[in-house]
């Protein structure tokens, strides 16, 4: 079986090879070592890597210059806004009003110069309306006031920027609030490094949070899968042991209740027979036998009478039509005779 080892980096080119592969391909290993002298570990040529670093440095400097311009531009806008707010509360002095007007107009002319080079091609000479920066400065009536304005503007800008730097430093160093201005500015010189360190720490914490989130998600799905397996095992145990034993217990209980029901039925039958035995003794059975014989004799006599009456009814029915009326009249006469006999008997009783 071929032995493997931890992947190595041959030269400066990251290639994962086993010991067996290196032994079998010495020419390829030599080629990788030569490429390692021309390529970076990322697979980029050294010349391209150098040009990329130089371009990044140029971009950093341009970005730094642009940020400085933006900071100054925003500070000038804030100064103009402060004078506007101040003029709403109290009337400005003539010097302040002239300073505010000159600063605002000069800023407007400077902004116009930014819009002249509107073409995305840096080598293009086309400008807005064919104007040049010299043309804009030539027609700027406030150009002559710029030196006198800068004498007041520069100290004010420095003071405002110093206060903002001190406020930013106080975020990282709370003790700066009690420090002197020179000491605060000395700490402010370290502000970029502190901001970069804070950004780096924040980025690392974000990466750690991302890793923790991924770990938590993996743990969640692991716990969830384990919970599903536990529930399946629990359901199996319930069905196999709990419900299985319950079924056998129900069977035994059913058989017990059936046997008990049969026993109760036999007891009831025994009680019934006992009641019959207590009710029908030898003397009672003899008397009932005699009563039965008497009833049978009476039944025979009644059957004979019924037969005789049926024969008589058949004989009367043979007489023909009108027999019903005659029978009804006979019944009425018989009832009247009975009523009169009863009345005579009562009369005789009353006379006696």
Order of alpha helices (4+ residues) and beta strands (2+ residues): alpha-alpha-alpha-alpha-alpha-alpha-alpha-alpha-alpha-alpha-alpha
